[in-house]
Amino acid sequence: MSWFTLLSGLLLVAGLAVRPAMADDQTIGQKPLAPLGTEAAPATAPVAPANVQPQSADKVKASTEDAAAADDPQVTESSPETDKMQSPPPFVPVPPAGGAVGTDRPSSPESGAAAPSSTPASPAATAPATPAQSGSTPKQAGTPAAASVPTPAAPTFADVLHKALDAYGARPIEGRDAAERRKLRADILAFYAARNYAPLWVEDGKPNAAAHSAMDRIAHAGDDGLSLRDMPAPVFVQAEGEPSDNALATAEIDLSARIVAYGRQASGSRLDPRRISALIGAKPEVAAPAQILASVAAAGTNAGPVLEAFNPPQAGYRALREKLAELRRETPPVADGKPIPRGPTLKVGMSDPRVPLIRARFGLDTEPPVASDDLLYDTRVAGAVAEFQKANGLPASGLLTARTIAALSGGQPSRLENELLANMEFWRWMPRDMGSDRVDVNIPDFTVRVIRDNHLIWQNKVIVGKPQTATPVFSNAIRYVIVNPYWNVPASIIRKEMLPHLERDPTYLSSRGFEVFTRHGRLAVRQLPGPRNALGRIKFIFPNDYSVYLHDTPTRGLFASKRRAYSHGCVRVNKPFGFAQALLGPASGWSESRVEHLVGSKQHYIYLQKPMPIHIEYFTAFVDADGRLQLRDDIYRYTHKVELALGLER
């Protein structure tokens, strides 16, 4: 054997002897074994690349010395001298179950891992399970490592808002409409819960663009006659310092509550029409809280206009709103600085102490009247009053009515303002989409209008129900027309009007073209078609719960009256065949003359190609086509009742 071969073998044996020693020391690239019963922190042993050479004896010696130092409990960190020599960073002592401290040194750059940092690692970032987790108690060796306790996360604004909403939902609600208000609150809470309590109006600790726009609209709620006075206003800005999260959460909730209140009031929630009369079948389309909040919040800078749009969209409403603004900007003149007192309605020939004020108002006192005539309401005064009424949209009767006094006085403009507000409320009861083609009947105006493509094409006079047999207020659709109709007399008319006549004259019914028979065991009366038929020659049918309809009448002379409230509830139409032509439309082929040609003794049915919406309305204040405010008598007292219900009467 040559010396070269022998030397190579000795070197090989020496290398094999060194490797087990390094493994036993567990100092290079490996962690100590965890004691039984504990969970060792997961570790990934570095894998040396294939081209890394075996370590020299000097390196093995240095590693062995480091391991010995680690076994010494007094050695816990590297010295500055060692740091200057760019040795590996100090390790973090991990107290095992047996009390000995092992070493966990990162591998050197030569092993292929990332180069170690010169900054010591945080114990919280590198320490394994604490003794509480391992179920064992470490020995006190030197300076023990502090146990890592997780810091609770700071509550988010959604957490704060959640807590504030819980408190909001726990507040007691008592008094009038308590059940309804509790339901609204529950709807708001459910809306926030569905979005995991994410805020609507707060971003980065301040109100967002939607909040500012919505608050601006709410500040002008009075422009639409709405009132949010009883609700707390949101406070997003404090006098000193930034508002706390709790304050912002409270402001968020207050703003949501006011936005919901605005949207619901604007769409008609303040007043159930049935409280005014059982004959008002109009039903406001009140917006739901979720709909209001979602649409307004999504609008951003347009939140205000979106909120305002919950008010009625009809041109008639907007016109009244403009008149209300004009009234609030201007104060009418007062006669001699004195309002005219209330009192009985005056007509020609009556004497009253208010007459001198009226004369002064119209400049009629330039020539002193005879002493005995000083208080006389004569034709000259009545004529001046009639001209004033005509110019101010009042019925030009010449009578000194309560409404005329209010318009003359000017000292109490709230009377007219209240009437405008009440009529704006009537608009909230109407369908938001009334149809571009429709029929409108305004009871206090005694007028019917046919609208096509939102343009007036025909209008005429109507006769409506007496106050004791009022025409109902509702919306429906006309479906067909009957020429030469029978009149099936309502039981109430038979009982109240016909039976007393029959007691005096047994021929009362037969002489007037009525038939008497039984229906389902009850007495029934109907009038045959003809010139004396109470429905005239034609009627217009829109099936409804009130059994009312539009129709002709044989007593046409009543259309000459100004106050045409004579019927039992149905609406009598002047020139009904012209109305039929306008209703059926030019495409139907039914002209006025063609419909009238069907008059006779036999019933004829004409069906509309498409049902025509009909709205029987009640407006005592409206703006005409020339932009003038028109006022009508409150024949059913609905306007007065609405004013009282809204707290407007003063």
ZAMARGU-4260 file (C-alpha; in steps of 0.2 Angstrom, whole numbers, plus 5000, padded with zeros to 4 digits):
<rodrens>
0) 5000/5000/5000 | 5007/5017/4995 | 5008/5032/5007 | 4996/5041/4997 | 4983/5028/4999
5) 4986/5026/5018 | 4984/5045/5020 | 4968/5046/5011 | 4960/5032/5022 | 4966/5041/5038
10) 4958/5057/5032 | 4942/5048/5028 | 4941/5040/5045 | 4944/5057/5053 | 4929/5065/5043
15) 4917/5051/5048 | 4922/5053/5067 | 4919/5072/5067 | 4901/5071/5059 | 4893/5061/5073
20) 4900/5073/5086 | 4892/5088/5077 | 4875/5079/5077 | 4876/5075/5096 | 4880/5093/5100
25) 4864/5099/5091 | 4871/5116/5088 | 4872/5117/5069 | 4856/5120/5060 | 4845/5110/5072
30) 4834/5112/5087 | 4835/5103/5104 | 4822/5089/5106 | 4807/5094/5115 | 4804/5085/5132
35) 4790/5072/5132 | 4773/5079/5136 | 4776/5095/5127 | 4774/5102/5110 | 4789/5108/5101
40) 4788/5123/5091 | 4788/5119/5073 | 4805/5120/5064 | 4811/5118/5047 | 4829/5111/5046
45) 4839/5119/5033 | 4846/5108/5020 | 4863/5111/5014 | 4866/5113/4996 | 4876/5099/4987
50) 4890/5110/4984 | 4894/5115/5002 | 4910/5108/5008 | 4912/5099/5025 | 4916/5111/5039
55) 4934/5113/5046 | 4940/5107/5063 | 4941/5125/5068 | 4923/5128/5064 | 4918/5112/5073
60) 4927/5118/5088 | 4919/5135/5088 | 4902/5127/5087 | 4906/5116/5101 | 4911/5131/5112
65) 4895/5140/5108 | 4885/5125/5113 | 4894/5124/5129 | 4890/5143/5132 | 4872/5139/5129
70) 4871/5126/5142 | 4877/5140/5155 | 4861/5148/5161 | 4871/5164/5164 | 4874/5166/5146
75) 4859/5174/5138 | 4865/5186/5125 | 4880/5189/5113 | 4894/5201/5118 | 4897/5217/5108
80) 4914/5209/5103 | 4905/5195/5096 | 4893/5206/5086 | 4907/5215/5079 | 4914/5199/5072
85) 4897/5197/5063 | 4893/5181/5072 | 4875/5174/5071 | 4862/5184/5081 | 4858/5179/5099
90) 4845/5166/5101 | 4830/5167/5112 | 4830/5155/5127 | 4816/5143/5127 | 4813/5136/5144
95) 4810/5117/5142 | 4801/5106/5154 | 4817/5099/5162 | 4824/5117/5165 | 4839/5116/5153
100) 4840/5130/5140 | 4843/5123/5123 | 4850/5133/5108 | 4841/5138/5092 | 4853/5146/5081
105) 4849/5151/5063 | 4860/5143/5050 | 4874/5153/5042 | 4873/5161/5025 | 4884/5146/5019
110) 4869/5134/5022 | 4859/5143/5009 | 4846/5152/5021 | 4844/5170/5022 | 4858/5180/5030
115) 4854/5184/5049 | 4849/5201/5055 | 4860/5210/5067 | 4844/5216/5077 | 4839/5203/5090
120) 4822/5195/5087 | 4807/5199/5097 | 4803/5186/5110 | 4784/5187/5106 | 4789/5183/5088
125) 4800/5168/5091 | 4794/5160/5108 | 4785/5144/5107 | 4771/5138/5118 | 4770/5146/5135
130) 4770/5135/5151 | 4752/5137/5153 | 4750/5129/5135 | 4762/5115/5139 | 4755/5111/5156
135) 4773/5111/5164 | 4782/5124/5175 | 4799/5130/5170 | 4814/5131/5182 | 4820/5148/5187
140) 4837/5149/5178 | 4845/5166/5178 | 4833/5179/5170 | 4817/5169/5163 | 4809/5174/5147
145) 4793/5184/5149 | 4777/5174/5144 | 4769/5182/5128 | 4750/5188/5131 | 4741/5193/5115
150) 4735/5211/5116 | 4716/5212/5113 | 4712/5220/5096 | 4705/5238/5097 | 4686/5238/5094
155) 4681/5244/5076 | 4669/5258/5073 | 4657/5244/5067 | 4659/5237/5085 | 4655/5253/5093
160) 4640/5256/5082 | 4634/5239/5086 | 4634/5243/5104 | 4626/5260/5102 | 4612/5252/5091
165) 4609/5239/5105 | 4607/5253/5117 | 4596/5263/5105 | 4585/5247/5103 | 4583/5245/5122
170) 4576/5263/5125 | 4557/5262/5130 | 4544/5269/5118 | 4528/5274/5125 | 4513/5285/5121
175) 4504/5288/5105 | 4508/5276/5090 | 4521/5267/5101 | 4518/5251/5092 | 4522/5259/5075
180) 4537/5268/5082 | 4544/5252/5089 | 4542/5243/5072 | 4551/5257/5063 | 4565/5256/5076
185) 4566/5237/5073 | 4567/5240/5054 | 4582/5252/5056 | 4591/5239/5068 | 4587/5225/5056
190) 4594/5235/5041 | 4611/5238/5051 | 4612/5220/5056 | 4610/5214/5038 | 4626/5225/5034
195) 4636/5219/5049 | 4634/5236/5057 | 4644/5245/5043 | 4640/5264/5045 | 4631/5273/5032
200) 4636/5291/5036 | 4653/5290/5044 | 4669/5288/5035 | 4687/5291/5042 | 4679/5299/5058
205) 4668/5312/5050 | 4652/5313/5041 | 4653/5308/5022 | 4646/5317/5007 | 4629/5308/5008
210) 4627/5313/5026 | 4630/5332/5022 | 4618/5331/5007 | 4605/5323/5017 | 4606/5334/5032
215) 4605/5349/5020 | 4588/5342/5013 | 4582/5339/5031 | 4586/5357/5036 | 4573/5362/5022
220) 4560/5350/5027 | 4548/5364/5031 | 4548/5368/5012 | 4537/5353/5010 | 4527/5355/5026
225) 4536/5342/5035 | 4541/5343/5053 | 4556/5334/5062 | 4556/5345/5077 | 4553/5331/5090
230) 4568/5321/5084 | 4586/5323/5090 | 4598/5331/5077 | 4614/5322/5073 | 4630/5330/5081
235) 4645/5326/5071 | 4656/5340/5077 | 4660/5344/5095 | 4665/5361/5102 | 4682/5354/5108
240) 4693/5341/5100 | 4688/5327/5088 | 4671/5318/5092 | 4674/5301/5100 | 4668/5285/5091
245) 4653/5284/5103 | 4648/5301/5099 | 4650/5297/5080 | 4639/5281/5082 | 4625/5291/5091
250) 4626/5304/5077 | 4625/5290/5064 | 4609/5283/5072 | 4601/5300/5074 | 4604/5304/5056
255) 4597/5287/5050 | 4581/5290/5061 | 4578/5307/5054 | 4581/5302/5036 | 4568/5288/5038
260) 4556/5300/5046 | 4558/5312/5032 | 4556/5299/5019 | 4540/5292/5027 | 4532/5309/5030
265) 4536/5314/5013 | 4527/5298/5006 | 4512/5300/5017 | 4515/5292/5034 | 4509/5306/5045
270) 4490/5304/5043 | 4480/5289/5039 | 4466/5295/5027 | 4453/5284/5035 | 4455/5295/5051
275) 4447/5309/5041 | 4433/5299/5033 | 4428/5281/5029 | 4424/5287/5012 | 4442/5291/5008
280) 4449/5276/5000 | 4465/5283/4994 | 4480/5274/5001 | 4497/5283/5002 | 4512/5273/4996
285) 4523/5275/5011 | 4541/5270/5009 | 4549/5257/5019 | 4564/5262/5031 | 4576/5250/5022
290) 4571/5257/5005 | 4574/5275/5011 | 4591/5271/5020 | 4598/5261/5005 | 4593/5273/4991
295) 4599/5289/5001 | 4616/5281/5006 | 4620/5275/4989 | 4617/5292/4981 | 4632/5300/4989
300) 4632/5319/4985 | 4615/5317/4977 | 4608/5310/4994 | 4598/5326/4997 | 4589/5326/4980
305) 4585/5307/4982 | 4578/5310/4999 | 4567/5325/4992 | 4560/5314/4979 | 4550/5304/4992
310) 4538/5319/4991 | 4524/5318/4978 | 4531/5319/4960 | 4516/5327/4952 | 4516/5344/4945
315) 4501/5349/4955 | 4510/5346/4971 | 4526/5356/4965 | 4515/5370/4960 | 4507/5371/4978
320) 4524/5370/4985 | 4530/5385/4975 | 4514/5395/4981 | 4518/5391/4999 | 4536/5398/4996
325) 4529/5414/4988 | 4516/5416/5003 | 4530/5414/5016 | 4541/5427/5006 | 4527/5440/5005
330) 4515/5447/5018 | 4498/5453/5011 | 4493/5471/5015 | 4481/5473/5030 | 4467/5485/5029
335) 4471/5500/5039 | 4484/5490/5049 | 4469/5479/5056 | 4464/5462/5051 | 4446/5459/5048
340) 4438/5449/5062 | 4429/5433/5059 | 4411/5432/5059 | 4395/5426/5050 | 4395/5426/5031
345) 4388/5442/5024 | 4377/5445/5009 | 4369/5460/5001 | 4357/5468/5013 | 4365/5463/5030
350) 4373/5475/5042 | 4389/5471/5051 | 4402/5481/5061 | 4415/5474/5049 | 4409/5483/5034
355) 4419/5499/5037 | 4435/5489/5037 | 4430/5481/5020 | 4426/5498/5013 | 4443/5504/5018
360) 4451/5489/5011 | 4444/5493/4994 | 4445/5512/4995 | 4426/5514/4995 | 4425/5526/5009
365) 4432/5541/5000 | 4414/5548/5001 | 4407/5547/5019 | 4392/5536/5018 | 4375/5540/5026
370) 4376/5536/5044 | 4362/5524/5043 | 4371/5515/5029 | 4388/5514/5037 | 4387/5496/5042
375) 4377/5490/5027 | 4384/5477/5016 | 4377/5484/5000 | 4379/5479/4981 | 4394/5491/4979
380) 4403/5482/4993 | 4398/5465/4987 | 4404/5469/4969 | 4421/5474/4976 | 4422/5458/4986
385) 4417/5448/4970 | 4431/5456/4960 | 4443/5452/4974 | 4438/5434/4975 | 4440/5432/4956
390) 4457/5439/4956 | 4462/5428/4971 | 4455/5411/4965 | 4440/5412/4976 | 4422/5408/4970
395) 4416/5425/4964 | 4400/5425/4974 | 4401/5442/4982 | 4398/5434/4999 | 4410/5438/5013
400) 4415/5421/5018 | 4428/5415/5030 | 4440/5411/5017 | 4438/5429/5009 | 4441/5437/5026
405) 4457/5427/5028 | 4463/5433/5011 | 4458/5451/5014 | 4465/5452/5032 | 4483/5447/5029
410) 4486/5449/5047 | 4484/5430/5049 | 4493/5422/5033 | 4494/5406/5042 | 4476/5402/5037
415) 4480/5401/5019 | 4497/5393/5023 | 4488/5379/5033 | 4476/5377/5018 | 4491/5375/5006
420) 4499/5362/5018 | 4483/5352/5020 | 4481/5351/5001 | 4499/5346/4999 | 4495/5332/5011
425) 4481/5327/5000 | 4494/5324/4986 | 4503/5312/4997 | 4488/5301/4996 | 4487/5300/4977
430) 4496/5286/4967 | 4513/5292/4962 | 4510/5286/4945 | 4493/5293/4940 | 4495/5289/4922
435) 4499/5300/4907 | 4481/5296/4901 | 4468/5298/4914 | 4452/5305/4921 | 4452/5318/4935
440) 4437/5323/4945 | 4440/5336/4958 | 4425/5336/4970 | 4427/5354/4978 | 4430/5361/4960
445) 4414/5352/4953 | 4425/5348/4937 | 4430/5333/4927 | 4445/5333/4916 | 4451/5320/4903
450) 4470/5320/4901 | 4480/5312/4887 | 4499/5311/4886 | 4498/5323/4901 | 4489/5336/4891
455) 4471/5342/4895 | 4460/5337/4880 | 4442/5339/4888 | 4434/5346/4904 | 4417/5350/4910
460) 4406/5353/4925 | 4400/5339/4937 | 4388/5337/4951 | 4394/5328/4966 | 4387/5321/4982
465) 4379/5331/4996 | 4389/5332/5012 | 4378/5319/5020 | 4380/5308/5005 | 4397/5312/5000
470) 4406/5306/4984 | 4420/5295/4990 | 4439/5299/4986 | 4448/5285/4978 | 4457/5279/4962
475) 4451/5266/4949 | 4450/5263/4931 | 4435/5265/4919 | 4432/5249/4909 | 4416/5251/4899
480) 4401/5262/4895 | 4383/5258/4895 | 4371/5267/4884 | 4352/5266/4890 | 4356/5260/4907
485) 4345/5253/4920 | 4346/5261/4937 | 4346/5248/4951 | 4340/5259/4966 | 4351/5257/4982
490) 4342/5250/4997 | 4346/5266/5007 | 4336/5276/4994 | 4322/5264/4994 | 4320/5265/5013
495) 4323/5283/5016 | 4315/5291/5000 | 4304/5280/4991 | 4294/5271/5004 | 4288/5288/5012
500) 4281/5293/4994 | 4273/5276/4992 | 4264/5278/5008 | 4256/5294/5001 | 4255/5288/4982
505) 4254/5269/4978 | 4258/5274/4960 | 4273/5284/4964 | 4285/5270/4957 | 4276/5264/4942
510) 4272/5282/4936 | 4290/5285/4935 | 4296/5270/4926 | 4301/5259/4940 | 4300/5240/4942
515) 4297/5232/4958 | 4303/5214/4961 | 4312/5202/4973 | 4330/5197/4973 | 4337/5184/4985
520) 4321/5187/4995 | 4322/5205/4996 | 4313/5219/4988 | 4322/5227/4973 | 4318/5242/4963
525) 4325/5247/4946 | 4321/5261/4934 | 4319/5256/4915 | 4330/5265/4902 | 4322/5281/4896
530) 4322/5300/4896 | 4317/5300/4915 | 4330/5288/4920 | 4340/5295/4935 | 4356/5290/4926
535) 4351/5299/4910 | 4356/5290/4894 | 4373/5284/4898 | 4384/5279/4912 | 4403/5275/4914
540) 4408/5260/4924 | 4423/5257/4935 | 4419/5243/4947 | 4422/5248/4965 | 4417/5245/4983
545) 4407/5261/4984 | 4395/5257/4970 | 4397/5274/4962 | 4400/5279/4944 | 4399/5293/4932
550) 4383/5296/4923 | 4371/5307/4913 | 4356/5316/4922 | 4339/5321/4916 | 4340/5337/4928
555) 4353/5347/4918 | 4347/5363/4925 | 4357/5360/4941 | 4374/5362/4931 | 4370/5381/4931
560) 4373/5382/4950 | 4390/5386/4956 | 4390/5374/4971 | 4385/5358/4963 | 4383/5346/4978
565) 4366/5337/4975 | 4369/5319/4971 | 4368/5303/4982 | 4387/5300/4979 | 4388/5297/4961
570) 4396/5310/4949 | 4384/5317/4936 | 4393/5323/4920 | 4388/5338/4909 | 4388/5334/4891
575) 4391/5316/4894 | 4392/5310/4875 | 4407/5322/4873 | 4415/5315/4888 | 4412/5297/4880
580) 4421/5302/4864 | 4436/5310/4874 | 4436/5294/4885 | 4435/5281/4871 | 4448/5290/4861
585) 4450/5294/4842 | 4457/5277/4838 | 4442/5268/4845 | 4431/5275/4831 | 4417/5280/4843
590) 4413/5299/4840 | 4401/5308/4850 | 4387/5307/4837 | 4390/5288/4835 | 4388/5285/4853
595) 4373/5296/4854 | 4365/5287/4840 | 4363/5272/4851 | 4350/5280/4862 | 4334/5270/4864
600) 4326/5257/4875 | 4340/5244/4874 | 4356/5243/4884 | 4372/5244/4874 | 4390/5241/4881
605) 4405/5249/4874 | 4422/5243/4881 | 4437/5253/4881 | 4452/5247/4872 | 4462/5249/4888
610) 4455/5254/4905 | 4457/5272/4908 | 4463/5277/4926 | 4451/5288/4935 | 4455/5298/4951
615) 4441/5306/4961 | 4451/5319/4971 | 4448/5332/4984 | 4458/5348/4982 | 4452/5365/4989
620) 4468/5373/4984 | 4476/5371/4967 | 4486/5380/4954 | 4477/5383/4937 | 4485/5382/4919
625) 4489/5401/4920 | 4499/5399/4937 | 4486/5407/4948 | 4481/5399/4965 | 4463/5393/4965
630) 4454/5391/4981 | 4437/5381/4983 | 4425/5379/4997 | 4428/5364/5009 | 4412/5356/5006
635) 4415/5340/5016 | 4427/5349/5029 | 4441/5337/5024 | 4454/5351/5023 | 4449/5357/5040
640) 4450/5340/5047 | 4468/5338/5040 | 4474/5354/5047 | 4468/5349/5064 | 4476/5331/5062
645) 4493/5339/5057 | 4492/5352/5071 | 4491/5366/5059 | 4475/5375/5066 | 4480/5390/5077
</rodrens>
